[in-house]
């Protein structure tokens, strides 16, 4: 496992590009997830998306209930009408904090690292972190909410 450099800068192309769908959970994808886990652990982050380490694929890690959860091809299928504002930071934009309004609750469908389809209803901080990482997969950064 390797700690990878985190791509920084709000105009960096890989951070501004919609990531490609993962067609199959391969050994390469599993290795990517392991490296991402080491990278986010070292950075002490709550999540990490593959574009943040220069890989434009739809893979992210999200801290859920204190456990780093890999999500492949996540899709938010429902968002609550109720929303709250939270100050967010980003590993790719050091020293920048932005107040972001996001739904309090979401339902997300994704593939786990065993290739199984999953669906989870996320609340509060779990929902916020998931939405932040989902934005990364679509080329959206917190500065876009200013």
Rosetta constraint file for C-alpha pairs under 8 A:
AtomPair CA 1 CA 31 HARMONIC 7.66 0.50
AtomPair CA 1 CA 34 HARMONIC 6.23 0.50
AtomPair CA 1 CA 35 HARMONIC 5.30 0.50
AtomPair CA 1 CA 38 HARMONIC 6.92 0.50
AtomPair CA 2 CA 34 HARMONIC 7.95 0.50
AtomPair CA 2 CA 35 HARMONIC 5.08 0.50
AtomPair CA 2 CA 38 HARMONIC 6.52 0.50
AtomPair CA 2 CA 39 HARMONIC 7.32 0.50
AtomPair CA 3 CA 35 HARMONIC 5.99 0.50
AtomPair CA 3 CA 36 HARMONIC 7.31 0.50
AtomPair CA 3 CA 38 HARMONIC 5.40 0.50
AtomPair CA 3 CA 39 HARMONIC 4.46 0.50
AtomPair CA 3 CA 42 HARMONIC 7.39 0.50
AtomPair CA 4 CA 35 HARMONIC 6.86 0.50
AtomPair CA 4 CA 36 HARMONIC 7.35 0.50
AtomPair CA 4 CA 39 HARMONIC 5.69 0.50
AtomPair CA 4 CA 53 HARMONIC 6.52 0.50
AtomPair CA 5 CA 39 HARMONIC 7.70 0.50
AtomPair CA 5 CA 53 HARMONIC 6.21 0.50
AtomPair CA 6 CA 39 HARMONIC 8.00 0.50
AtomPair CA 6 CA 52 HARMONIC 5.56 0.50
AtomPair CA 6 CA 53 HARMONIC 4.96 0.50
AtomPair CA 6 CA 54 HARMONIC 7.76 0.50
AtomPair CA 6 CA 91 HARMONIC 7.19 0.50
AtomPair CA 6 CA 92 HARMONIC 6.41 0.50
AtomPair CA 7 CA 12 HARMONIC 7.84 0.50
AtomPair CA 7 CA 15 HARMONIC 7.87 0.50
AtomPair CA 7 CA 51 HARMONIC 7.85 0.50
AtomPair CA 7 CA 52 HARMONIC 5.12 0.50
AtomPair CA 7 CA 53 HARMONIC 5.54 0.50
AtomPair CA 7 CA 54 HARMONIC 6.42 0.50
AtomPair CA 7 CA 92 HARMONIC 5.79 0.50
AtomPair CA 8 CA 12 HARMONIC 7.10 0.50
AtomPair CA 8 CA 52 HARMONIC 7.54 0.50
AtomPair CA 8 CA 91 HARMONIC 7.59 0.50
AtomPair CA 8 CA 92 HARMONIC 4.23 0.50
AtomPair CA 8 CA 93 HARMONIC 5.86 0.50
AtomPair CA 8 CA 94 HARMONIC 7.77 0.50
AtomPair CA 9 CA 92 HARMONIC 6.30 0.50
AtomPair CA 9 CA 93 HARMONIC 5.98 0.50
AtomPair CA 10 CA 15 HARMONIC 7.28 0.50
AtomPair CA 10 CA 16 HARMONIC 7.82 0.50
AtomPair CA 10 CA 92 HARMONIC 7.78 0.50
AtomPair CA 10 CA 93 HARMONIC 6.85 0.50
AtomPair CA 10 CA 141 HARMONIC 7.19 0.50
AtomPair CA 10 CA 143 HARMONIC 7.68 0.50
AtomPair CA 11 CA 15 HARMONIC 7.45 0.50
AtomPair CA 11 CA 16 HARMONIC 6.94 0.50
AtomPair CA 12 CA 16 HARMONIC 6.46 0.50
AtomPair CA 13 CA 17 HARMONIC 6.19 0.50
AtomPair CA 14 CA 51 HARMONIC 5.85 0.50
AtomPair CA 14 CA 52 HARMONIC 7.71 0.50
AtomPair CA 14 CA 54 HARMONIC 6.22 0.50
AtomPair CA 14 CA 55 HARMONIC 7.57 0.50
AtomPair CA 14 CA 56 HARMONIC 6.41 0.50
AtomPair CA 14 CA 139 HARMONIC 7.75 0.50
AtomPair CA 15 CA 51 HARMONIC 5.72 0.50
AtomPair CA 15 CA 52 HARMONIC 6.51 0.50
AtomPair CA 15 CA 54 HARMONIC 7.99 0.50
AtomPair CA 15 CA 136 HARMONIC 6.70 0.50
AtomPair CA 15 CA 139 HARMONIC 5.41 0.50
AtomPair CA 15 CA 140 HARMONIC 7.55 0.50
AtomPair CA 15 CA 141 HARMONIC 7.82 0.50
AtomPair CA 16 CA 136 HARMONIC 7.96 0.50
AtomPair CA 16 CA 138 HARMONIC 7.48 0.50
AtomPair CA 16 CA 139 HARMONIC 3.90 0.50
AtomPair CA 16 CA 140 HARMONIC 6.41 0.50
AtomPair CA 16 CA 141 HARMONIC 7.91 0.50
AtomPair CA 17 CA 56 HARMONIC 7.47 0.50
AtomPair CA 17 CA 137 HARMONIC 7.81 0.50
AtomPair CA 17 CA 138 HARMONIC 6.55 0.50
AtomPair CA 17 CA 139 HARMONIC 4.67 0.50
AtomPair CA 18 CA 56 HARMONIC 7.44 0.50
AtomPair CA 18 CA 137 HARMONIC 5.76 0.50
AtomPair CA 18 CA 138 HARMONIC 4.24 0.50
AtomPair CA 18 CA 139 HARMONIC 5.07 0.50
AtomPair CA 19 CA 51 HARMONIC 7.16 0.50
AtomPair CA 19 CA 56 HARMONIC 4.53 0.50
AtomPair CA 19 CA 57 HARMONIC 4.63 0.50
AtomPair CA 19 CA 58 HARMONIC 5.38 0.50
AtomPair CA 19 CA 137 HARMONIC 5.22 0.50
AtomPair CA 19 CA 138 HARMONIC 6.27 0.50
AtomPair CA 19 CA 139 HARMONIC 7.51 0.50
AtomPair CA 20 CA 56 HARMONIC 6.07 0.50
AtomPair CA 20 CA 57 HARMONIC 4.59 0.50
AtomPair CA 20 CA 58 HARMONIC 5.79 0.50
AtomPair CA 21 CA 57 HARMONIC 6.05 0.50
AtomPair CA 21 CA 58 HARMONIC 5.41 0.50
AtomPair CA 21 CA 73 HARMONIC 6.10 0.50
AtomPair CA 22 CA 57 HARMONIC 6.32 0.50
AtomPair CA 22 CA 58 HARMONIC 6.14 0.50
AtomPair CA 22 CA 59 HARMONIC 7.77 0.50
AtomPair CA 22 CA 72 HARMONIC 7.03 0.50
AtomPair CA 22 CA 73 HARMONIC 6.39 0.50
AtomPair CA 24 CA 115 HARMONIC 7.69 0.50
AtomPair CA 25 CA 29 HARMONIC 5.87 0.50
AtomPair CA 25 CA 30 HARMONIC 7.03 0.50
AtomPair CA 25 CA 113 HARMONIC 6.70 0.50
AtomPair CA 25 CA 114 HARMONIC 7.44 0.50
AtomPair CA 25 CA 115 HARMONIC 5.97 0.50
AtomPair CA 26 CA 30 HARMONIC 6.34 0.50
AtomPair CA 27 CA 31 HARMONIC 6.08 0.50
AtomPair CA 28 CA 32 HARMONIC 6.08 0.50
AtomPair CA 29 CA 33 HARMONIC 6.22 0.50
AtomPair CA 30 CA 34 HARMONIC 6.34 0.50
AtomPair CA 30 CA 113 HARMONIC 6.76 0.50
AtomPair CA 31 CA 35 HARMONIC 6.20 0.50
AtomPair CA 32 CA 36 HARMONIC 6.05 0.50
AtomPair CA 33 CA 37 HARMONIC 6.09 0.50
AtomPair CA 33 CA 59 HARMONIC 7.78 0.50
AtomPair CA 33 CA 61 HARMONIC 7.88 0.50
AtomPair CA 33 CA 70 HARMONIC 6.96 0.50
AtomPair CA 34 CA 38 HARMONIC 6.41 0.50
AtomPair CA 35 CA 39 HARMONIC 6.12 0.50
AtomPair CA 36 CA 40 HARMONIC 6.05 0.50
AtomPair CA 36 CA 48 HARMONIC 7.05 0.50
AtomPair CA 36 CA 50 HARMONIC 7.45 0.50
AtomPair CA 36 CA 53 HARMONIC 7.88 0.50
AtomPair CA 36 CA 61 HARMONIC 7.57 0.50
AtomPair CA 37 CA 41 HARMONIC 6.07 0.50
AtomPair CA 37 CA 61 HARMONIC 7.41 0.50
AtomPair CA 37 CA 68 HARMONIC 7.53 0.50
AtomPair CA 38 CA 42 HARMONIC 6.20 0.50
AtomPair CA 39 CA 43 HARMONIC 6.20 0.50
AtomPair CA 40 CA 44 HARMONIC 5.86 0.50
AtomPair CA 40 CA 45 HARMONIC 5.32 0.50
AtomPair CA 40 CA 46 HARMONIC 7.46 0.50
AtomPair CA 40 CA 47 HARMONIC 6.61 0.50
AtomPair CA 40 CA 48 HARMONIC 6.22 0.50
AtomPair CA 41 CA 45 HARMONIC 6.57 0.50
AtomPair CA 43 CA 91 HARMONIC 7.65 0.50
AtomPair CA 45 CA 91 HARMONIC 7.13 0.50
AtomPair CA 46 CA 62 HARMONIC 6.35 0.50
AtomPair CA 46 CA 63 HARMONIC 5.22 0.50
AtomPair CA 46 CA 68 HARMONIC 7.92 0.50
AtomPair CA 46 CA 129 HARMONIC 6.85 0.50
AtomPair CA 47 CA 60 HARMONIC 7.26 0.50
AtomPair CA 47 CA 61 HARMONIC 5.11 0.50
AtomPair CA 47 CA 62 HARMONIC 4.48 0.50
AtomPair CA 47 CA 63 HARMONIC 5.84 0.50
AtomPair CA 47 CA 68 HARMONIC 7.53 0.50
AtomPair CA 47 CA 129 HARMONIC 6.71 0.50
AtomPair CA 47 CA 130 HARMONIC 7.85 0.50
AtomPair CA 47 CA 133 HARMONIC 6.64 0.50
AtomPair CA 48 CA 52 HARMONIC 6.81 0.50
AtomPair CA 48 CA 60 HARMONIC 5.61 0.50
AtomPair CA 48 CA 61 HARMONIC 5.19 0.50
AtomPair CA 48 CA 62 HARMONIC 6.86 0.50
AtomPair CA 48 CA 133 HARMONIC 6.37 0.50
AtomPair CA 49 CA 53 HARMONIC 7.53 0.50
AtomPair CA 49 CA 58 HARMONIC 7.77 0.50
AtomPair CA 49 CA 59 HARMONIC 6.04 0.50
AtomPair CA 49 CA 60 HARMONIC 4.08 0.50
AtomPair CA 49 CA 61 HARMONIC 6.28 0.50
AtomPair CA 49 CA 133 HARMONIC 5.68 0.50
AtomPair CA 49 CA 134 HARMONIC 7.81 0.50
AtomPair CA 49 CA 136 HARMONIC 6.23 0.50
AtomPair CA 49 CA 137 HARMONIC 6.75 0.50
AtomPair CA 50 CA 54 HARMONIC 6.59 0.50
AtomPair CA 50 CA 55 HARMONIC 5.05 0.50
AtomPair CA 50 CA 56 HARMONIC 6.26 0.50
AtomPair CA 50 CA 57 HARMONIC 6.14 0.50
AtomPair CA 50 CA 58 HARMONIC 6.90 0.50
AtomPair CA 50 CA 59 HARMONIC 5.49 0.50
AtomPair CA 50 CA 60 HARMONIC 5.86 0.50
AtomPair CA 50 CA 137 HARMONIC 7.74 0.50
AtomPair CA 51 CA 55 HARMONIC 4.69 0.50
AtomPair CA 51 CA 56 HARMONIC 4.81 0.50
AtomPair CA 51 CA 57 HARMONIC 6.82 0.50
AtomPair CA 51 CA 136 HARMONIC 6.96 0.50
AtomPair CA 51 CA 137 HARMONIC 6.90 0.50
AtomPair CA 52 CA 92 HARMONIC 6.53 0.50
AtomPair CA 52 CA 136 HARMONIC 7.78 0.50
AtomPair CA 56 CA 137 HARMONIC 7.80 0.50
AtomPair CA 57 CA 137 HARMONIC 7.47 0.50
AtomPair CA 58 CA 72 HARMONIC 5.95 0.50
AtomPair CA 58 CA 73 HARMONIC 4.98 0.50
AtomPair CA 58 CA 74 HARMONIC 7.24 0.50
AtomPair CA 58 CA 137 HARMONIC 5.81 0.50
AtomPair CA 59 CA 70 HARMONIC 7.24 0.50
AtomPair CA 59 CA 71 HARMONIC 5.75 0.50
AtomPair CA 59 CA 72 HARMONIC 4.57 0.50
AtomPair CA 59 CA 73 HARMONIC 6.17 0.50
AtomPair CA 59 CA 74 HARMONIC 7.65 0.50
AtomPair CA 59 CA 137 HARMONIC 7.68 0.50
AtomPair CA 60 CA 70 HARMONIC 5.84 0.50
AtomPair CA 60 CA 71 HARMONIC 5.32 0.50
AtomPair CA 60 CA 72 HARMONIC 6.64 0.50
AtomPair CA 60 CA 133 HARMONIC 6.42 0.50
AtomPair CA 60 CA 134 HARMONIC 7.64 0.50
AtomPair CA 60 CA 137 HARMONIC 7.97 0.50
AtomPair CA 61 CA 68 HARMONIC 6.14 0.50
AtomPair CA 61 CA 69 HARMONIC 5.35 0.50
AtomPair CA 61 CA 70 HARMONIC 4.39 0.50
AtomPair CA 61 CA 71 HARMONIC 6.03 0.50
AtomPair CA 61 CA 133 HARMONIC 7.62 0.50
AtomPair CA 62 CA 68 HARMONIC 5.50 0.50
AtomPair CA 62 CA 69 HARMONIC 5.16 0.50
AtomPair CA 62 CA 70 HARMONIC 6.48 0.50
AtomPair CA 62 CA 71 HARMONIC 7.53 0.50
AtomPair CA 62 CA 126 HARMONIC 7.72 0.50
AtomPair CA 62 CA 129 HARMONIC 6.44 0.50
AtomPair CA 62 CA 130 HARMONIC 5.87 0.50
AtomPair CA 62 CA 133 HARMONIC 7.27 0.50
AtomPair CA 63 CA 67 HARMONIC 5.31 0.50
AtomPair CA 63 CA 68 HARMONIC 4.34 0.50
AtomPair CA 63 CA 69 HARMONIC 5.99 0.50
AtomPair CA 63 CA 126 HARMONIC 6.83 0.50
AtomPair CA 63 CA 129 HARMONIC 7.26 0.50
AtomPair CA 64 CA 68 HARMONIC 6.23 0.50
AtomPair CA 64 CA 69 HARMONIC 6.48 0.50
AtomPair CA 64 CA 126 HARMONIC 5.44 0.50
AtomPair CA 65 CA 126 HARMONIC 7.25 0.50
AtomPair CA 70 CA 112 HARMONIC 6.43 0.50
AtomPair CA 70 CA 113 HARMONIC 6.87 0.50
AtomPair CA 71 CA 110 HARMONIC 5.67 0.50
AtomPair CA 71 CA 111 HARMONIC 5.98 0.50
AtomPair CA 71 CA 112 HARMONIC 5.68 0.50
AtomPair CA 71 CA 113 HARMONIC 7.53 0.50
AtomPair CA 72 CA 110 HARMONIC 5.64 0.50
AtomPair CA 72 CA 111 HARMONIC 4.90 0.50
AtomPair CA 72 CA 112 HARMONIC 6.15 0.50
AtomPair CA 72 CA 113 HARMONIC 7.34 0.50
AtomPair CA 73 CA 110 HARMONIC 5.54 0.50
AtomPair CA 73 CA 111 HARMONIC 6.36 0.50
AtomPair CA 74 CA 108 HARMONIC 6.47 0.50
AtomPair CA 74 CA 109 HARMONIC 5.58 0.50
AtomPair CA 74 CA 110 HARMONIC 4.20 0.50
AtomPair CA 74 CA 111 HARMONIC 7.06 0.50
AtomPair CA 74 CA 134 HARMONIC 7.23 0.50
AtomPair CA 75 CA 108 HARMONIC 5.53 0.50
AtomPair CA 75 CA 109 HARMONIC 5.31 0.50
AtomPair CA 75 CA 110 HARMONIC 6.37 0.50
AtomPair CA 75 CA 134 HARMONIC 7.82 0.50
AtomPair CA 76 CA 106 HARMONIC 6.69 0.50
AtomPair CA 76 CA 107 HARMONIC 5.78 0.50
AtomPair CA 76 CA 108 HARMONIC 4.39 0.50
AtomPair CA 76 CA 109 HARMONIC 6.45 0.50
AtomPair CA 77 CA 106 HARMONIC 7.50 0.50
AtomPair CA 77 CA 107 HARMONIC 5.63 0.50
AtomPair CA 77 CA 108 HARMONIC 5.78 0.50
AtomPair CA 77 CA 109 HARMONIC 6.93 0.50
AtomPair CA 78 CA 106 HARMONIC 5.45 0.50
AtomPair CA 78 CA 107 HARMONIC 5.11 0.50
AtomPair CA 78 CA 108 HARMONIC 7.35 0.50
AtomPair CA 79 CA 103 HARMONIC 6.00 0.50
AtomPair CA 79 CA 104 HARMONIC 7.91 0.50
AtomPair CA 79 CA 105 HARMONIC 6.00 0.50
AtomPair CA 79 CA 106 HARMONIC 4.50 0.50
AtomPair CA 79 CA 107 HARMONIC 6.70 0.50
AtomPair CA 80 CA 103 HARMONIC 5.46 0.50
AtomPair CA 80 CA 104 HARMONIC 6.33 0.50
AtomPair CA 80 CA 105 HARMONIC 5.23 0.50
AtomPair CA 80 CA 106 HARMONIC 6.20 0.50
AtomPair CA 81 CA 103 HARMONIC 6.44 0.50
AtomPair CA 82 CA 103 HARMONIC 5.72 0.50
AtomPair CA 82 CA 104 HARMONIC 5.93 0.50
AtomPair CA 82 CA 105 HARMONIC 7.76 0.50
AtomPair CA 83 CA 101 HARMONIC 6.35 0.50
AtomPair CA 83 CA 102 HARMONIC 5.22 0.50
AtomPair CA 83 CA 103 HARMONIC 3.98 0.50
AtomPair CA 83 CA 104 HARMONIC 5.00 0.50
AtomPair CA 84 CA 101 HARMONIC 5.42 0.50
AtomPair CA 84 CA 102 HARMONIC 5.82 0.50
AtomPair CA 84 CA 103 HARMONIC 6.46 0.50
AtomPair CA 84 CA 104 HARMONIC 6.27 0.50
AtomPair CA 85 CA 99 HARMONIC 6.18 0.50
AtomPair CA 85 CA 100 HARMONIC 5.39 0.50
AtomPair CA 85 CA 101 HARMONIC 4.25 0.50
AtomPair CA 85 CA 102 HARMONIC 6.53 0.50
AtomPair CA 86 CA 99 HARMONIC 5.42 0.50
AtomPair CA 86 CA 100 HARMONIC 5.51 0.50
AtomPair CA 86 CA 101 HARMONIC 6.52 0.50
AtomPair CA 86 CA 102 HARMONIC 7.96 0.50
AtomPair CA 87 CA 97 HARMONIC 6.22 0.50
AtomPair CA 87 CA 98 HARMONIC 5.36 0.50
AtomPair CA 87 CA 99 HARMONIC 4.23 0.50
AtomPair CA 87 CA 100 HARMONIC 6.16 0.50
AtomPair CA 88 CA 97 HARMONIC 5.44 0.50
AtomPair CA 88 CA 98 HARMONIC 5.43 0.50
AtomPair CA 88 CA 99 HARMONIC 6.21 0.50
AtomPair CA 88 CA 100 HARMONIC 6.68 0.50
AtomPair CA 88 CA 142 HARMONIC 7.32 0.50
AtomPair CA 89 CA 93 HARMONIC 7.23 0.50
AtomPair CA 89 CA 94 HARMONIC 7.37 0.50
AtomPair CA 89 CA 95 HARMONIC 7.62 0.50
AtomPair CA 89 CA 96 HARMONIC 6.10 0.50
AtomPair CA 89 CA 97 HARMONIC 4.73 0.50
AtomPair CA 89 CA 98 HARMONIC 6.75 0.50
AtomPair CA 89 CA 142 HARMONIC 7.64 0.50
AtomPair CA 90 CA 94 HARMONIC 6.37 0.50
AtomPair CA 90 CA 96 HARMONIC 7.36 0.50
AtomPair CA 90 CA 97 HARMONIC 7.66 0.50
AtomPair CA 90 CA 142 HARMONIC 7.54 0.50
AtomPair CA 98 CA 142 HARMONIC 6.36 0.50
AtomPair CA 98 CA 143 HARMONIC 6.66 0.50
AtomPair CA 98 CA 145 HARMONIC 7.44 0.50
AtomPair CA 98 CA 146 HARMONIC 6.83 0.50
AtomPair CA 99 CA 145 HARMONIC 7.65 0.50
AtomPair CA 99 CA 146 HARMONIC 7.54 0.50
AtomPair CA 100 CA 142 HARMONIC 7.18 0.50
AtomPair CA 100 CA 145 HARMONIC 6.13 0.50
AtomPair CA 100 CA 146 HARMONIC 7.89 0.50
AtomPair CA 102 CA 128 HARMONIC 6.64 0.50
AtomPair CA 102 CA 131 HARMONIC 7.78 0.50
AtomPair CA 103 CA 127 HARMONIC 7.69 0.50
AtomPair CA 103 CA 128 HARMONIC 7.55 0.50
AtomPair CA 104 CA 123 HARMONIC 5.88 0.50
AtomPair CA 104 CA 124 HARMONIC 5.14 0.50
AtomPair CA 104 CA 127 HARMONIC 6.53 0.50
AtomPair CA 104 CA 128 HARMONIC 7.20 0.50
AtomPair CA 105 CA 121 HARMONIC 7.17 0.50
AtomPair CA 105 CA 122 HARMONIC 5.60 0.50
AtomPair CA 105 CA 123 HARMONIC 4.50 0.50
AtomPair CA 105 CA 124 HARMONIC 6.32 0.50
AtomPair CA 105 CA 127 HARMONIC 5.70 0.50
AtomPair CA 106 CA 121 HARMONIC 5.80 0.50
AtomPair CA 106 CA 122 HARMONIC 5.39 0.50
AtomPair CA 106 CA 123 HARMONIC 6.76 0.50
AtomPair CA 106 CA 127 HARMONIC 5.96 0.50
AtomPair CA 107 CA 119 HARMONIC 6.95 0.50
AtomPair CA 107 CA 120 HARMONIC 5.61 0.50
AtomPair CA 107 CA 121 HARMONIC 4.35 0.50
AtomPair CA 107 CA 122 HARMONIC 6.16 0.50
AtomPair CA 108 CA 119 HARMONIC 5.61 0.50
AtomPair CA 108 CA 120 HARMONIC 5.47 0.50
AtomPair CA 108 CA 121 HARMONIC 6.50 0.50
AtomPair CA 108 CA 122 HARMONIC 7.65 0.50
AtomPair CA 109 CA 117 HARMONIC 7.13 0.50
AtomPair CA 109 CA 118 HARMONIC 5.59 0.50
AtomPair CA 109 CA 119 HARMONIC 4.37 0.50
AtomPair CA 109 CA 120 HARMONIC 6.64 0.50
AtomPair CA 110 CA 117 HARMONIC 5.80 0.50
AtomPair CA 110 CA 118 HARMONIC 5.33 0.50
AtomPair CA 110 CA 119 HARMONIC 6.50 0.50
AtomPair CA 111 CA 115 HARMONIC 5.62 0.50
AtomPair CA 111 CA 116 HARMONIC 5.32 0.50
AtomPair CA 111 CA 117 HARMONIC 4.51 0.50
AtomPair CA 111 CA 118 HARMONIC 5.84 0.50
AtomPair CA 112 CA 116 HARMONIC 5.41 0.50
AtomPair CA 112 CA 117 HARMONIC 6.50 0.50
AtomPair CA 112 CA 118 HARMONIC 6.78 0.50
AtomPair CA 122 CA 126 HARMONIC 5.73 0.50
AtomPair CA 122 CA 127 HARMONIC 4.82 0.50
AtomPair CA 123 CA 127 HARMONIC 4.91 0.50
AtomPair CA 123 CA 128 HARMONIC 7.85 0.50
AtomPair CA 124 CA 128 HARMONIC 6.26 0.50
AtomPair CA 125 CA 129 HARMONIC 6.08 0.50
AtomPair CA 126 CA 130 HARMONIC 6.18 0.50
AtomPair CA 127 CA 131 HARMONIC 6.17 0.50
AtomPair CA 128 CA 132 HARMONIC 6.21 0.50
AtomPair CA 129 CA 133 HARMONIC 6.33 0.50
AtomPair CA 130 CA 134 HARMONIC 6.02 0.50
AtomPair CA 131 CA 135 HARMONIC 6.09 0.50
AtomPair CA 132 CA 136 HARMONIC 6.68 0.50
AtomPair CA 132 CA 142 HARMONIC 7.79 0.50
AtomPair CA 133 CA 137 HARMONIC 6.73 0.50
AtomPair CA 134 CA 138 HARMONIC 6.75 0.50
AtomPair CA 135 CA 139 HARMONIC 6.35 0.50
AtomPair CA 135 CA 140 HARMONIC 4.87 0.50
AtomPair CA 135 CA 141 HARMONIC 6.61 0.50
AtomPair CA 136 CA 140 HARMONIC 5.37 0.50
AtomPair CA 136 CA 141 HARMONIC 6.36 0.50
AtomPair CA 140 CA 144 HARMONIC 6.68 0.50
AtomPair CA 141 CA 145 HARMONIC 7.76 0.50
AtomPair CA 142 CA 146 HARMONIC 7.57 0.50
